[in-house]
Amino acid sequence: METMNGDRIDWGVASRAIAGETESGDRCVVKKLDNGALLAAADGLGHGAEAARAASLAIRIVEDQAGRPLLEIVGACHRALLRTRGAALSLAHWNAERREVTWVGVGNVEGLLLIAGQGRQPERERLVLRRGVVGDRLPPLQASIVAVPREGLLVFATDGIGDGFDQGLETRAAPQFQADGVLARHSRDADDALVLVARLGR
C-alpha cells in the first residue's frame, strides 16, 4: 500500500494476490506531471508470475511514455506486450489547469469518477471500456474527456474487486482509507485484486 501527497492530487492503493500466489498480476502507477498526473492500472491475464510480468511491463511503459497522448501510450504498451499474456489497461490524465480528466480503457479495469455536486450526492461518471487485450487484440480506441469543476475522486478497480465497490465512497475522504475499505469489503477470493483511489483538485 502506498500514499502520495501533492498540491493537486492525493492517492492511495490497496492490493492483494490470489491465494496460493506470491505476487499479484495487478499493477498501477500515479505519475506526477507538470500540469497534473497520469494514472493507470493494469491487470495481467491470469495469475502468477506471467500475469505479473505483463502488468509490470505495461506499467513501466506507461511511466516511460507518460508525457505522450493516451492513445499513443496504449499503442506502445500493445507493442511491448505482444510476447506476453497481455493485459487489461485503463489510463487517465488529470489536467489540473483545465480541471478535466481524459481517460481510456481496454479490457475490464473499471474506472469511476465521482465529482462533488451541489447537493449531497456526487455526480458519477464511468469509464467506457473497450473489449480487447493490450498485447493481443487492440480495438479501435477513442479517449473521452470529463470536466471536473469541483473536487473529484478517481477510482480504478481490477476485476478482482466485486460489484458495488463504489458505494460509500466520498470525494473528500482520505484516498488510502477508502482504498483499504474497498479491498476489505469487495475483493473476490478467485482473483488478484487492486483498487487505486485518487482525490483530484484539493
Backbone as JSON Lines, residues from 0, in Angstrom:
{"i":0,"aa":"M","n":[0.83,-1.19,0.0],"ca":[0.0,0.0,0.0],"c":[0.87,1.25,0.0]}
{"i":1,"aa":"E","n":[0.47,2.23,-0.78],"ca":[1.25,3.45,-0.89],"c":[0.35,4.67,-0.79]}
{"i":2,"aa":"T","n":[0.94,5.79,-0.42],"ca":[0.23,7.05,-0.42],"c":[1.17,8.12,-0.93]}
{"i":3,"aa":"M","n":[0.64,9.06,-1.71],"ca":[1.43,10.16,-2.24],"c":[0.63,11.42,-2.09]}
{"i":4,"aa":"N","n":[1.24,12.47,-1.59],"ca":[0.56,13.73,-1.41],"c":[1.19,14.79,-2.3]}
{"i":5,"aa":"G","n":[0.39,15.73,-2.78],"ca":[0.88,16.82,-3.6],"c":[-0.1,17.97,-3.55]}
{"i":6,"aa":"D","n":[0.21,19.04,-4.26],"ca":[-0.65,20.2,-4.24],"c":[-1.99,19.93,-4.91]}
{"i":7,"aa":"R","n":[-2.01,19.03,-5.86],"ca":[-3.21,18.83,-6.67],"c":[-3.83,17.44,-6.56]}
{"i":8,"aa":"I","n":[-3.13,16.48,-6.04],"ca":[-3.64,15.11,-6.04],"c":[-3.11,14.33,-4.84]}
{"i":9,"aa":"D","n":[-4.0,13.6,-4.19],"ca":[-3.64,12.63,-3.16],"c":[-4.11,11.27,-3.65]}
{"i":10,"aa":"W","n":[-3.37,10.22,-3.34],"ca":[-3.83,8.93,-3.79],"c":[-3.4,7.83,-2.84]}
{"i":11,"aa":"G","n":[-4.11,6.7,-2.95],"ca":[-3.79,5.51,-2.19],"c":[-4.14,4.28,-3.0]}
{"i":12,"aa":"V","n":[-3.45,3.18,-2.76],"ca":[-3.72,1.94,-3.47],"c":[-3.69,0.78,-2.48]}
{"i":13,"aa":"A","n":[-4.59,-0.17,-2.69],"ca":[-4.62,-1.39,-1.89],"c":[-4.73,-2.57,-2.84]}
{"i":14,"aa":"S","n":[-3.98,-3.63,-2.58],"ca":[-3.99,-4.78,-3.48],"c":[-3.62,-6.05,-2.73]}
{"i":15,"aa":"R","n":[-3.93,-7.17,-3.35],"ca":[-3.51,-8.46,-2.82],"c":[-3.51,-9.47,-3.95]}
{"i":16,"aa":"A","n":[-2.68,-10.51,-3.79],"ca":[-2.64,-11.6,-4.77],"c":[-3.67,-12.66,-4.4]}
{"i":17,"aa":"I","n":[-4.09,-13.41,-5.4],"ca":[-4.98,-14.53,-5.15],"c":[-4.27,-15.54,-4.23]}
{"i":18,"aa":"A","n":[-5.05,-16.23,-3.43],"ca":[-4.46,-17.23,-2.52],"c":[-3.65,-18.26,-3.29]}
{"i":19,"aa":"G","n":[-2.45,-18.55,-2.79],"ca":[-1.59,-19.53,-3.42],"c":[-0.53,-18.95,-4.33]}
{"i":20,"aa":"E","n":[-0.63,-17.64,-4.63],"ca":[0.37,-16.98,-5.47],"c":[1.2,-16.02,-4.62]}
{"i":21,"aa":"T","n":[2.45,-15.86,-4.98],"ca":[3.34,-14.99,-4.21],"c":[3.34,-13.55,-4.71]}
{"i":22,"aa":"E","n":[2.86,-13.33,-5.93],"ca":[2.78,-11.97,-6.45],"c":[1.51,-11.78,-7.24]}
{"i":23,"aa":"S","n":[1.04,-10.54,-7.23],"ca":[-0.2,-10.2,-7.92],"c":[0.06,-9.85,-9.37]}
{"i":24,"aa":"G","n":[-0.9,-10.16,-10.23],"ca":[-0.85,-9.76,-11.62],"c":[-1.49,-8.42,-11.89]}
{"i":25,"aa":"D","n":[-1.83,-7.69,-10.83],"ca":[-2.42,-6.36,-10.95],"c":[-1.39,-5.32,-10.53]}
{"i":26,"aa":"R","n":[-1.25,-4.27,-11.33],"ca":[-0.28,-3.21,-11.05],"c":[-0.9,-1.85,-11.33]}
{"i":27,"aa":"C","n":[-0.33,-0.8,-10.74],"ca":[-0.82,0.55,-11.02],"c":[0.31,1.55,-10.87]}
{"i":28,"aa":"V","n":[0.07,2.78,-11.33],"ca":[1.05,3.85,-11.19],"c":[0.32,5.19,-11.17]}
{"i":29,"aa":"V","n":[0.89,6.13,-10.42],"ca":[0.49,7.53,-10.48],"c":[1.75,8.32,-10.76]}
{"i":30,"aa":"K","n":[1.8,8.97,-11.91],"ca":[2.98,9.71,-12.35],"c":[2.64,11.19,-12.37]}
{"i":31,"aa":"K","n":[3.3,11.98,-11.5],"ca":[3.03,13.4,-11.46],"c":[3.62,14.08,-12.7]}
{"i":32,"aa":"L","n":[2.84,14.98,-13.28],"ca":[3.25,15.74,-14.45],"c":[3.16,17.23,-14.12]}
{"i":33,"aa":"D","n":[3.72,18.04,-15.0],"ca":[3.72,19.48,-14.76],"c":[2.31,20.05,-14.62]}
{"i":34,"aa":"N","n":[1.37,19.49,-15.38],"ca":[0.01,20.02,-15.37],"c":[-0.98,19.12,-14.65]}
{"i":35,"aa":"G","n":[-0.5,18.16,-13.88],"ca":[-1.4,17.25,-13.18],"c":[-0.77,15.9,-12.93]}
{"i":36,"aa":"A","n":[-1.38,14.84,-13.46],"ca":[-0.86,13.5,-13.23],"c":[-1.43,12.52,-14.24]}
{"i":37,"aa":"L","n":[-0.67,11.45,-14.47],"ca":[-1.14,10.31,-15.25],"c":[-1.35,9.15,-14.3]}
{"i":38,"aa":"L","n":[-2.51,8.51,-14.38],"ca":[-2.84,7.38,-13.53],"c":[-3.18,6.19,-14.4]}
{"i":39,"aa":"A","n":[-2.76,5.0,-13.99],"ca":[-3.03,3.8,-14.78],"c":[-3.12,2.59,-13.87]}
{"i":40,"aa":"A","n":[-3.91,1.62,-14.3],"ca":[-3.99,0.32,-13.63],"c":[-4.03,-0.76,-14.69]}
{"i":41,"aa":"A","n":[-3.26,-1.82,-14.47],"ca":[-3.16,-2.92,-15.43],"c":[-3.44,-4.25,-14.73]}
{"i":42,"aa":"D","n":[-4.1,-5.14,-15.43],"ca":[-4.43,-6.47,-14.92],"c":[-3.92,-7.49,-15.94]}
{"i":43,"aa":"G","n":[-2.78,-8.14,-15.62],"ca":[-2.26,-9.17,-16.5],"c":[-3.19,-10.35,-16.56]}
{"i":44,"aa":"L","n":[-3.36,-10.94,-17.75],"ca":[-4.28,-12.07,-17.89],"c":[-3.83,-13.25,-17.03]}
{"i":45,"aa":"G","n":[-4.79,-13.84,-16.35],"ca":[-4.5,-14.98,-15.49],"c":[-3.92,-14.56,-14.16]}
{"i":46,"aa":"H","n":[-3.07,-15.42,-13.61],"ca":[-2.49,-15.19,-12.29],"c":[-1.01,-15.54,-12.32]}
{"i":47,"aa":"G","n":[-0.33,-15.23,-11.23],"ca":[1.04,-15.68,-11.06],"c":[2.07,-14.84,-11.78]}
{"i":48,"aa":"A","n":[3.26,-15.42,-11.95],"ca":[4.41,-14.68,-12.44],"c":[4.22,-14.12,-13.84]}
{"i":49,"aa":"E","n":[3.58,-14.88,-14.74],"ca":[3.4,-14.4,-16.1],"c":[2.41,-13.24,-16.17]}
{"i":50,"aa":"A","n":[1.37,-13.3,-15.36],"ca":[0.43,-12.18,-15.3],"c":[1.12,-10.95,-14.73]}
{"i":51,"aa":"A","n":[1.92,-11.16,-13.69],"ca":[2.65,-10.04,-13.08],"c":[3.64,-9.43,-14.07]}
{"i":52,"aa":"R","n":[4.27,-10.29,-14.87],"ca":[5.23,-9.79,-15.87],"c":[4.54,-8.89,-16.88]}
{"i":53,"aa":"A","n":[3.38,-9.3,-17.39],"ca":[2.66,-8.5,-18.38],"c":[2.2,-7.17,-17.78]}
{"i":54,"aa":"A","n":[1.62,-7.21,-16.58],"ca":[1.14,-5.99,-15.96],"c":[2.29,-5.04,-15.62]}
{"i":55,"aa":"S","n":[3.38,-5.59,-15.12],"ca":[4.53,-4.76,-14.76],"c":[5.13,-4.09,-15.98]}
{"i":56,"aa":"L","n":[5.19,-4.82,-17.09],"ca":[5.72,-4.24,-18.32],"c":[4.82,-3.12,-18.82]}
{"i":57,"aa":"A","n":[3.52,-3.32,-18.77],"ca":[2.58,-2.27,-19.18],"c":[2.77,-1.01,-18.35]}
{"i":58,"aa":"I","n":[2.9,-1.17,-17.05],"ca":[3.05,-0.02,-16.17],"c":[4.39,0.67,-16.4]}
{"i":59,"aa":"R","n":[5.42,-0.1,-16.67],"ca":[6.73,0.5,-16.96],"c":[6.67,1.35,-18.23]}
{"i":60,"aa":"I","n":[5.97,0.86,-19.25],"ca":[5.83,1.62,-20.49],"c":[5.02,2.89,-20.23]}
{"i":61,"aa":"V","n":[3.97,2.78,-19.45],"ca":[3.16,3.96,-19.11],"c":[4.02,5.02,-18.45]}
{"i":62,"aa":"E","n":[4.84,4.61,-17.49],"ca":[5.72,5.57,-16.82],"c":[6.7,6.21,-17.79]}
{"i":63,"aa":"D","n":[7.29,5.4,-18.66],"ca":[8.28,5.91,-19.61],"c":[7.67,6.86,-20.63]}
{"i":64,"aa":"Q","n":[6.4,6.62,-20.99],"ca":[5.74,7.39,-22.04],"c":[4.75,8.42,-21.49]}
{"i":65,"aa":"A","n":[4.85,8.74,-20.22],"ca":[3.81,9.5,-19.53],"c":[3.46,10.83,-20.16]}
{"i":66,"aa":"G","n":[4.38,11.47,-20.85],"ca":[4.12,12.77,-21.44],"c":[3.4,12.73,-22.77]}
{"i":67,"aa":"R","n":[3.17,11.53,-23.32],"ca":[2.54,11.39,-24.64],"c":[1.02,11.28,-24.51]}
{"i":68,"aa":"P","n":[0.28,11.49,-25.61],"ca":[-1.18,11.29,-25.59],"c":[-1.54,9.86,-25.19]}
{"i":69,"aa":"L","n":[-2.69,9.71,-24.57],"ca":[-3.07,8.4,-24.03],"c":[-3.1,7.3,-25.09]}
{"i":70,"aa":"L","n":[-3.64,7.59,-26.27],"ca":[-3.75,6.54,-27.28],"c":[-2.38,6.09,-27.76]}
{"i":71,"aa":"E","n":[-1.42,7.0,-27.78],"ca":[-0.06,6.61,-28.14],"c":[0.57,5.74,-27.06]}
{"i":72,"aa":"I","n":[0.25,6.03,-25.81],"ca":[0.76,5.21,-24.7],"c":[0.18,3.79,-24.8]}
{"i":73,"aa":"V","n":[-1.12,3.69,-25.05],"ca":[-1.74,2.37,-25.19],"c":[-1.1,1.61,-26.34]}
{"i":74,"aa":"G","n":[-0.85,2.29,-27.46],"ca":[-0.21,1.64,-28.6],"c":[1.18,1.13,-28.26]}
{"i":75,"aa":"A","n":[1.95,1.93,-27.52],"ca":[3.29,1.5,-27.1],"c":[3.21,0.28,-26.18]}
{"i":76,"aa":"C","n":[2.24,0.28,-25.29],"ca":[2.04,-0.87,-24.4],"c":[1.67,-2.11,-25.21]}
{"i":77,"aa":"H","n":[0.8,-1.94,-26.18],"ca":[0.37,-3.08,-27.01],"c":[1.56,-3.72,-27.71]}
{"i":78,"aa":"R","n":[2.41,-2.91,-28.29],"ca":[3.58,-3.46,-29.0],"c":[4.53,-4.15,-28.03]}
{"i":79,"aa":"A","n":[4.71,-3.59,-26.84],"ca":[5.63,-4.18,-25.88],"c":[5.11,-5.5,-25.31]}
{"i":80,"aa":"L","n":[3.79,-5.66,-25.26],"ca":[3.19,-6.83,-24.63],"c":[2.86,-7.96,-25.6]}
{"i":81,"aa":"L","n":[3.26,-7.84,-26.87],"ca":[2.88,-8.83,-27.88],"c":[3.4,-10.23,-27.54]}
{"i":82,"aa":"R","n":[4.52,-10.32,-26.81],"ca":[5.07,-11.63,-26.47],"c":[4.76,-12.03,-25.03]}
{"i":83,"aa":"T","n":[3.77,-11.4,-24.45],"ca":[3.32,-11.74,-23.09],"c":[1.89,-12.26,-23.16]}
{"i":84,"aa":"R","n":[1.33,-12.54,-21.99],"ca":[-0.08,-12.93,-21.94],"c":[-1.01,-11.8,-22.32]}
{"i":85,"aa":"G","n":[-0.52,-10.57,-22.22],"ca":[-1.37,-9.41,-22.45],"c":[-2.02,-8.94,-21.15]}
{"i":86,"aa":"A","n":[-2.69,-7.82,-21.23],"ca":[-3.26,-7.22,-20.03],"c":[-4.46,-6.34,-20.36]}
{"i":87,"aa":"A","n":[-5.32,-6.19,-19.39],"ca":[-6.33,-5.13,-19.42],"c":[-5.65,-3.87,-18.88]}
{"i":88,"aa":"L","n":[-6.02,-2.72,-19.42],"ca":[-5.33,-1.49,-19.05],"c":[-6.27,-0.3,-19.12]}
{"i":89,"aa":"S","n":[-6.3,0.48,-18.06],"ca":[-7.05,1.74,-18.05],"c":[-6.12,2.86,-17.63]}
{"i":90,"aa":"L","n":[-6.24,3.99,-18.33],"ca":[-5.39,5.15,-18.06],"c":[-6.24,6.41,-17.95]}
{"i":91,"aa":"A","n":[-5.76,7.36,-17.16],"ca":[-6.43,8.65,-17.03],"c":[-5.39,9.75,-16.87]}
{"i":92,"aa":"H","n":[-5.59,10.84,-17.58],"ca":[-4.75,12.02,-17.41],"c":[-5.56,13.1,-16.72]}
{"i":93,"aa":"W","n":[-5.09,13.52,-15.55],"ca":[-5.73,14.61,-14.79],"c":[-5.02,15.9,-15.15]}
{"i":94,"aa":"N","n":[-5.75,16.81,-15.82],"ca":[-5.21,18.12,-16.16],"c":[-5.72,19.11,-15.12]}
{"i":95,"aa":"A","n":[-4.84,19.48,-14.2],"ca":[-5.25,20.35,-13.09],"c":[-5.54,21.76,-13.56]}
{"i":96,"aa":"E","n":[-4.89,22.22,-14.62],"ca":[-5.13,23.57,-15.12],"c":[-6.5,23.69,-15.76]}
{"i":97,"aa":"R","n":[-6.85,22.7,-16.58],"ca":[-8.16,22.71,-17.24],"c":[-9.25,22.08,-16.39]}
{"i":98,"aa":"R","n":[-8.86,21.43,-15.32],"ca":[-9.78,20.73,-14.43],"c":[-10.63,19.73,-15.22]}
{"i":99,"aa":"E","n":[-9.91,18.81,-15.88],"ca":[-10.6,17.77,-16.63],"c":[-9.78,16.48,-16.62]}
{"i":100,"aa":"V","n":[-10.48,15.37,-16.77],"ca":[-9.87,14.04,-16.86],"c":[-10.1,13.51,-18.26]}
{"i":101,"aa":"T","n":[-9.01,13.09,-18.91],"ca":[-9.09,12.37,-20.17],"c":[-8.74,10.92,-19.88]}
{"i":102,"aa":"W","n":[-9.59,9.98,-20.31],"ca":[-9.32,8.59,-19.95],"c":[-9.71,7.62,-21.05]}
{"i":103,"aa":"V","n":[-9.16,6.41,-20.97],"ca":[-9.41,5.36,-21.95],"c":[-9.15,4.02,-21.26]}
{"i":104,"aa":"G","n":[-9.89,2.98,-21.68],"ca":[-9.71,1.67,-21.08],"c":[-9.9,0.54,-22.07]}
{"i":105,"aa":"V","n":[-9.03,-0.47,-21.98],"ca":[-9.13,-1.69,-22.78],"c":[-9.22,-2.86,-21.82]}
{"i":106,"aa":"G","n":[-10.27,-3.65,-21.93],"ca":[-10.42,-4.78,-21.02],"c":[-11.37,-4.45,-19.89]}
{"i":107,"aa":"N","n":[-11.05,-4.95,-18.7],"ca":[-12.03,-4.88,-17.61],"c":[-11.52,-4.21,-16.34]}
{"i":108,"aa":"V","n":[-10.61,-3.26,-16.46],"ca":[-10.24,-2.46,-15.29],"c":[-11.21,-1.29,-15.22]}
{"i":109,"aa":"E","n":[-12.12,-1.35,-14.27],"ca":[-13.17,-0.34,-14.19],"c":[-12.62,1.02,-13.78]}
{"i":110,"aa":"G","n":[-13.22,2.06,-14.35],"ca":[-12.89,3.42,-13.98],"c":[-14.13,4.15,-13.52]}
{"i":111,"aa":"L","n":[-14.04,4.84,-12.41],"ca":[-15.16,5.58,-11.85],"c":[-14.67,6.97,-11.45]}
{"i":112,"aa":"L","n":[-15.46,7.97,-11.76],"ca":[-15.13,9.34,-11.37],"c":[-16.31,9.93,-10.63]}
{"i":113,"aa":"L","n":[-16.07,10.3,-9.37],"ca":[-17.09,10.99,-8.57],"c":[-16.72,12.47,-8.54]}
{"i":114,"aa":"I","n":[-17.71,13.33,-8.8],"ca":[-17.49,14.76,-8.82],"c":[-18.41,15.4,-7.79]}
{"i":115,"aa":"A","n":[-17.82,16.14,-6.87],"ca":[-18.62,16.79,-5.83],"c":[-19.71,17.62,-6.47]}
{"i":116,"aa":"G","n":[-20.96,17.38,-6.04],"ca":[-22.1,18.08,-6.63],"c":[-22.59,19.21,-5.74]}
{"i":117,"aa":"Q","n":[-23.62,19.88,-6.21],"ca":[-24.22,20.96,-5.44],"c":[-25.03,20.42,-4.27]}
{"i":118,"aa":"G","n":[-25.55,19.2,-4.43],"ca":[-26.32,18.59,-3.36],"c":[-25.45,17.65,-2.54]}
{"i":119,"aa":"R","n":[-26.07,16.67,-1.89],"ca":[-25.35,15.77,-1.01],"c":[-24.68,14.64,-1.78]}
{"i":120,"aa":"Q","n":[-25.25,14.26,-2.93],"ca":[-24.72,13.14,-3.68],"c":[-23.79,13.62,-4.79]}
{"i":121,"aa":"P","n":[-22.62,13.01,-4.93],"ca":[-21.71,13.4,-6.02],"c":[-22.23,12.91,-7.37]}
{"i":122,"aa":"E","n":[-21.82,13.6,-8.43],"ca":[-22.09,13.14,-9.78],"c":[-21.18,11.95,-10.07]}
{"i":123,"aa":"R","n":[-21.65,11.04,-10.91],"ca":[-20.89,9.83,-11.21],"c":[-20.68,9.68,-12.71]}
{"i":124,"aa":"E","n":[-19.44,9.41,-13.09],"ca":[-19.1,9.1,-14.47],"c":[-18.34,7.78,-14.48]}
{"i":125,"aa":"R","n":[-18.65,6.93,-15.45],"ca":[-17.93,5.65,-15.57],"c":[-17.18,5.59,-16.89]}
{"i":126,"aa":"L","n":[-15.98,5.03,-16.82],"ca":[-15.15,4.87,-18.0],"c":[-15.78,3.86,-18.94]}
{"i":127,"aa":"V","n":[-15.9,4.22,-20.22],"ca":[-16.4,3.29,-21.23],"c":[-15.24,2.38,-21.62]}
{"i":128,"aa":"L","n":[-15.37,1.1,-21.31],"ca":[-14.31,0.13,-21.57],"c":[-14.5,-0.53,-22.93]}
{"i":129,"aa":"R","n":[-13.42,-0.68,-23.68],"ca":[-13.46,-1.35,-24.97],"c":[-13.0,-2.79,-24.82]}
{"i":130,"aa":"R","n":[-13.7,-3.71,-25.46],"ca":[-13.31,-5.12,-25.38],"c":[-12.0,-5.33,-26.12]}
{"i":131,"aa":"G","n":[-11.14,-6.12,-25.52],"ca":[-9.86,-6.41,-26.13],"c":[-8.82,-6.71,-25.09]}
{"i":132,"aa":"V","n":[-7.59,-6.94,-25.55],"ca":[-6.46,-7.24,-24.68],"c":[-5.26,-6.48,-25.2]}
{"i":133,"aa":"V","n":[-4.65,-5.68,-24.38],"ca":[-3.42,-4.99,-24.77],"c":[-2.32,-6.05,-24.9]}
{"i":134,"aa":"G","n":[-1.72,-6.16,-26.08],"ca":[-0.75,-7.2,-26.36],"c":[-1.32,-8.35,-27.16]}
{"i":135,"aa":"D","n":[-2.62,-8.29,-27.48],"ca":[-3.24,-9.35,-28.28],"c":[-4.24,-8.78,-29.26]}
{"i":136,"aa":"R","n":[-5.38,-8.31,-28.76],"ca":[-6.44,-7.77,-29.63],"c":[-6.75,-6.34,-29.2]}
{"i":137,"aa":"L","n":[-6.15,-5.38,-29.88],"ca":[-6.36,-3.98,-29.53],"c":[-7.5,-3.41,-30.38]}
{"i":138,"aa":"P","n":[-8.58,-2.98,-29.76],"ca":[-9.72,-2.46,-30.53],"c":[-9.47,-1.01,-30.94]}
{"i":139,"aa":"P","n":[-10.31,-0.47,-31.85],"ca":[-10.25,0.96,-32.13],"c":[-10.56,1.73,-30.85]}
{"i":140,"aa":"L","n":[-9.8,2.77,-30.6],"ca":[-9.93,3.48,-29.32],"c":[-10.19,4.96,-29.54]}
{"i":141,"aa":"Q","n":[-10.93,5.53,-28.61],"ca":[-11.12,6.97,-28.56],"c":[-11.18,7.39,-27.1]}
{"i":142,"aa":"A","n":[-10.29,8.28,-26.71],"ca":[-10.31,8.76,-25.33],"c":[-11.49,9.7,-25.14]}
{"i":143,"aa":"S","n":[-12.02,9.73,-23.93],"ca":[-13.11,10.65,-23.6],"c":[-12.65,11.61,-22.52]}
{"i":144,"aa":"I","n":[-13.33,12.75,-22.44],"ca":[-12.95,13.82,-21.52],"c":[-14.12,14.12,-20.6]}
{"i":145,"aa":"V","n":[-13.82,14.26,-19.31],"ca":[-14.83,14.6,-18.32],"c":[-14.37,15.84,-17.55]}
{"i":146,"aa":"A","n":[-15.2,16.85,-17.51],"ca":[-14.88,18.06,-16.75],"c":[-15.03,17.78,-15.25]}
{"i":147,"aa":"V","n":[-14.11,18.31,-14.47],"ca":[-14.14,18.15,-13.01],"c":[-14.08,19.55,-12.39]}
{"i":148,"aa":"P","n":[-15.21,20.27,-12.41],"ca":[-15.2,21.66,-11.95],"c":[-15.02,21.8,-10.44]}
{"i":149,"aa":"R","n":[-15.35,20.74,-9.73],"ca":[-15.19,20.75,-8.26],"c":[-14.32,19.56,-7.85]}
{"i":150,"aa":"E","n":[-14.15,19.38,-6.57],"ca":[-13.33,18.27,-6.09],"c":[-13.84,16.95,-6.64]}
{"i":151,"aa":"G","n":[-12.91,16.06,-7.04],"ca":[-13.3,14.79,-7.62],"c":[-12.54,13.63,-7.01]}
{"i":152,"aa":"L","n":[-13.07,12.43,-7.26],"ca":[-12.42,11.19,-6.81],"c":[-12.38,10.24,-7.99]}
{"i":153,"aa":"L","n":[-11.17,9.83,-8.38],"ca":[-10.98,8.89,-9.48],"c":[-10.62,7.52,-8.9]}
{"i":154,"aa":"V","n":[-11.31,6.48,-9.37],"ca":[-11.09,5.13,-8.87],"c":[-10.87,4.18,-10.04]}
{"i":155,"aa":"F","n":[-9.8,3.4,-9.97],"ca":[-9.59,2.28,-10.88],"c":[-9.67,0.99,-10.05]}
{"i":156,"aa":"A","n":[-10.42,0.01,-10.55],"ca":[-10.57,-1.26,-9.83],"c":[-10.45,-2.41,-10.82]}
{"i":157,"aa":"T","n":[-9.56,-3.36,-10.54],"ca":[-9.44,-4.55,-11.39],"c":[-10.61,-5.48,-11.13]}
{"i":158,"aa":"D","n":[-10.73,-6.53,-11.95],"ca":[-11.92,-7.39,-11.82],"c":[-11.87,-8.3,-10.61]}
{"i":159,"aa":"G","n":[-10.81,-8.21,-9.81],"ca":[-10.81,-8.88,-8.52],"c":[-11.6,-8.12,-7.46]}
{"i":160,"aa":"I","n":[-12.09,-6.93,-7.83],"ca":[-12.96,-6.14,-6.96],"c":[-14.39,-6.32,-7.42]}
{"i":161,"aa":"G","n":[-15.27,-6.73,-6.52],"ca":[-16.64,-7.06,-6.88],"c":[-17.54,-5.85,-7.08]}
{"i":162,"aa":"D","n":[-18.76,-6.13,-7.55],"ca":[-19.75,-5.09,-7.79],"c":[-20.1,-4.35,-6.5]}
{"i":163,"aa":"G","n":[-20.48,-3.11,-6.66],"ca":[-20.92,-2.32,-5.52],"c":[-19.79,-1.65,-4.77]}
{"i":164,"aa":"F","n":[-18.56,-1.74,-5.29],"ca":[-17.43,-1.16,-4.58],"c":[-17.54,0.36,-4.46]}
{"i":165,"aa":"D","n":[-18.33,0.97,-5.32],"ca":[-18.44,2.43,-5.32],"c":[-19.35,2.96,-4.22]}
{"i":166,"aa":"Q","n":[-20.1,2.09,-3.58],"ca":[-21.0,2.54,-2.52],"c":[-20.2,3.01,-1.3]}
{"i":167,"aa":"G","n":[-20.53,4.18,-0.84],"ca":[-19.87,4.71,0.35],"c":[-18.63,5.52,0.07]}
{"i":168,"aa":"L","n":[-18.18,5.59,-1.18],"ca":[-17.02,6.42,-1.49],"c":[-17.39,7.9,-1.38]}
{"i":169,"aa":"E","n":[-16.43,8.7,-0.93],"ca":[-16.65,10.13,-0.75],"c":[-15.54,10.93,-1.41]}
{"i":170,"aa":"T","n":[-15.89,12.07,-1.97],"ca":[-14.89,12.87,-2.68],"c":[-13.87,13.48,-1.72]}
{"i":171,"aa":"R","n":[-14.21,13.63,-0.44],"ca":[-13.32,14.33,0.48],"c":[-12.6,13.41,1.47]}
{"i":172,"aa":"A","n":[-12.97,12.13,1.52],"ca":[-12.34,11.21,2.46],"c":[-10.94,10.83,1.99]}
{"i":173,"aa":"A","n":[-10.09,10.44,2.92],"ca":[-8.7,10.09,2.6],"c":[-8.65,8.92,1.61]}
{"i":174,"aa":"P","n":[-7.92,9.07,0.5],"ca":[-7.87,8.01,-0.51],"c":[-7.38,6.66,0.01]}
{"i":175,"aa":"Q","n":[-6.32,6.65,0.84],"ca":[-5.82,5.37,1.32],"c":[-6.85,4.66,2.19]}
{"i":176,"aa":"F","n":[-7.54,5.4,3.04],"ca":[-8.59,4.83,3.87],"c":[-9.68,4.2,3.0]}
{"i":177,"aa":"Q","n":[-10.04,4.89,1.92],"ca":[-11.09,4.37,1.05],"c":[-10.62,3.16,0.24]}
{"i":178,"aa":"A","n":[-9.37,3.19,-0.22],"ca":[-8.84,2.04,-0.95],"c":[-8.79,0.8,-0.06]}
{"i":179,"aa":"D","n":[-8.32,0.98,1.17],"ca":[-8.28,-0.15,2.11],"c":[-9.67,-0.71,2.35]}
{"i":180,"aa":"G","n":[-10.65,0.18,2.49],"ca":[-12.01,-0.26,2.75],"c":[-12.61,-1.03,1.58]}
{"i":181,"aa":"V","n":[-12.37,-0.55,0.37],"ca":[-12.88,-1.25,-0.82],"c":[-12.27,-2.64,-0.93]}
{"i":182,"aa":"L","n":[-10.96,-2.75,-0.72],"ca":[-10.31,-4.07,-0.79],"c":[-10.86,-5.01,0.26]}
{"i":183,"aa":"A","n":[-11.04,-4.51,1.47],"ca":[-11.53,-5.37,2.56],"c":[-12.96,-5.85,2.32]}
{"i":184,"aa":"R","n":[-13.79,-4.99,1.76],"ca":[-15.22,-5.32,1.62],"c":[-15.57,-6.0,0.31]}
{"i":185,"aa":"H","n":[-14.82,-5.74,-0.75],"ca":[-15.29,-6.14,-2.08],"c":[-14.33,-7.02,-2.88]}
{"i":186,"aa":"S","n":[-13.18,-7.42,-2.33],"ca":[-12.28,-8.25,-3.11],"c":[-12.83,-9.67,-3.25]}
{"i":187,"aa":"R","n":[-12.59,-10.25,-4.42],"ca":[-13.05,-11.62,-4.72],"c":[-11.93,-12.61,-4.38]}
{"i":188,"aa":"D","n":[-12.3,-13.76,-3.85],"ca":[-11.31,-14.77,-3.48],"c":[-10.65,-15.4,-4.7]}
{"i":189,"aa":"A","n":[-11.35,-15.39,-5.85],"ca":[-10.89,-16.15,-7.02],"c":[-10.01,-15.35,-7.97]}
{"i":190,"aa":"D","n":[-9.5,-14.19,-7.53],"ca":[-8.7,-13.38,-8.44],"c":[-7.77,-12.46,-7.66]}
{"i":191,"aa":"D","n":[-6.71,-11.99,-8.33],"ca":[-5.95,-10.88,-7.78],"c":[-6.87,-9.67,-7.7]}
{"i":192,"aa":"A","n":[-6.53,-8.74,-6.83],"ca":[-7.39,-7.57,-6.68],"c":[-6.55,-6.33,-6.43]}
{"i":193,"aa":"L","n":[-6.97,-5.22,-7.03],"ca":[-6.31,-3.93,-6.81],"c":[-7.32,-2.82,-6.97]}
{"i":194,"aa":"V","n":[-7.23,-1.83,-6.09],"ca":[-8.03,-0.62,-6.22],"c":[-7.14,0.59,-6.0]}
{"i":195,"aa":"L","n":[-7.2,1.53,-6.92],"ca":[-6.49,2.79,-6.85],"c":[-7.5,3.91,-6.66]}
{"i":196,"aa":"V","n":[-7.3,4.73,-5.65],"ca":[-8.21,5.84,-5.36],"c":[-7.41,7.13,-5.34]}
{"i":197,"aa":"A","n":[-7.83,8.12,-6.12],"ca":[-7.12,9.39,-6.2],"c":[-8.08,10.54,-6.02]}
{"i":198,"aa":"R","n":[-7.74,11.46,-5.14],"ca":[-8.56,12.65,-4.93],"c":[-7.99,13.79,-5.75]}
{"i":199,"aa":"L","n":[-8.83,14.37,-6.59],"ca":[-8.39,15.39,-7.54],"c":[-8.86,16.77,-7.11]}
{"i":200,"aa":"G","n":[-8.02,17.76,-7.33],"ca":[-8.43,19.14,-7.14],"c":[-8.63,19.56,-5.72]}
{"i":201,"aa":"R","n":[-7.7,19.17,-4.85],"ca":[-7.79,19.57,-3.45],"c":[-7.66,21.07,-3.33]}
